[in-house]
Amino acid sequence: MKIGIIGAGPIGTTLSNKLSENGHEVKIADVRSIERLKNKTFSGKAVDVEDVIVDIDMLILSIPTFVIPSIDRIIAQVAKEVIIVDTSNYYPFRDDKIEAIEKGEVESIWVSQQIGRDVVKAFNNLLAYTLANKGTHQDDKNRIAIAVSGNNIVEKEKVMHIVNEVGFDVVDNGDLNNSWRAQPGTPAYCTELTKEELKEALEKANKEKAPSLREKVIASFSPDFNHEDIVNLNRKIYNEK
């Protein structure tokens, strides 16, 4: 498959490596300029953002939520048959407060509205370290799972196939209206769960409580935390009654 990635942060670069390892043809771009990629470590071809959307089957958006509206002109040029995957998560301290999301709009629906295209939500409920280092064979009974949400069943199935390829089980999280269940503040978010555990976590999610739990994790975070500390913090706070 030919895959373009917009965004060269931890998730975008990790996906470039994983997808290239599995034989996909990958291009990666930074929204600002190709020069921004010079000191980044990734796999695939570095291109301008205008070129990353040309001759591809799938486009992965791995950029902060507040940047999404600025790429609407780019997405308008993407072929209709291209699957668009959104990996973003909304954090007010970074993205500024987005009024519609603050009032309860589902993040991925807001993203779809900004770019004028439905997205498939995936790769957002794992930390970059987890994605890079904890993928396993599909026969592993303790395999970590990723939630995938989308309105188009065919597109969603293709994304699920990619998730399995890069080493993770998949839980179908329904359409985009349901995608909030794997966003920050919920038990499914960055807690490294197996398929059955993730299904339960998605069911337990509380939309009203999620923003306050998200902020509680941020307030409790320490720069001295290692990866396991972060996962354990998420598990503790996101599962509060």
Secondary structure, DSSP 4 states (H G I P E B T S, - for coil): -EEEEE--SHHHHHHHHHHHHTT-EEEEE-SS-GGGGTT---SSEE--HHHHTSS-SEEEE-S-GGGGGGGHHHHTTS-TTSEEEE-----HHHH---HHHHTT--HHHHHHHHHTS--EE-S-SS-HHHHHH----TT-TT-BEEEEB-S-HHHHHHHHHHHHHTT-EEEE--SGGGGGGGSTTSTTTTS--BHHHHHHHHHH--TTTHHHHHHHHHHH--TT--HHHHHHHHHHHHT--
